[in-house]
Amino acid sequence: MRSDASHLQFTEQTWKTVTDHAYHCLWRKEFCPERSRIENLRCVFFEAETDDNYGRQFWFFEAVGPDPWGKYHHFFGALEYSMQYGLMENCQAALFEEAEHRLRALSAATEPMSSRVWAHPGTAIWVRLAILAVLVVAIGWLFILTGYLRQ
């Protein structure tokens, strides 16, 4: 389930915080923050904080910067934030070489785990095999038990 965040307006402090975290993500990968640039910073998933659950935000950005040897690279970044009592806490930051990998990471983080596991075609086979194995063991145990009781 995707939450559309294109209509939301964020404060200047939020934009500054997210931009700083994006540059910090580049710095951790040993890219020069002065010669690197962040492009197309945007919130792609927004889940509001409720009385029962913390909120979540996912931000995407593109980054171009030189490595320590001067070669320029183009990366696709993702930042995950937890909204706790109105405060943004950076949970995870990642840089990907392909935009598709970033989208896969977003869908893996936003889809409920139970729906992903049970939707896999191999799951039904393994569940049926496990049930069959339990039945075979139970029937075998019953035959052995009835054999001992008849003696």
FENSULBEL-V494960 format. One record per pair of residues at least 4 apart in sequence whose C-alpha atoms are under 6 Angstrom apart, sorted by the first residue. I is the first residue (numbers start at 0). J is the second residue. Records with the same first field share a line. If there is no record, write none. Layout:
I=J, J
//
This chain:
2=44, 45
4=43, 44, 45
25=30
26=30
30=65, 66
31=35
35=63, 64
36=62, 63
37=61, 62
38=60, 61, 62
39=60
40=59, 60
41=58, 59
42=57, 58
43=57, 58
44=56, 57
45=55, 56
46=54, 55
47=54
48=53, 54
53=82, 83
54=81, 82
55=80, 81, 82
56=79, 80
57=78, 79
58=77, 78
59=76, 77
60=76
61=74, 75, 76
62=73, 74
63=72, 73
64=71, 72
65=69, 70, 71
66=70
74=95, 96
75=94, 95, 98
76=93, 94
77=92, 93
78=91, 92
79=90, 91
80=88, 89, 90
81=87, 88
82=86, 87
106=110
114=118
//
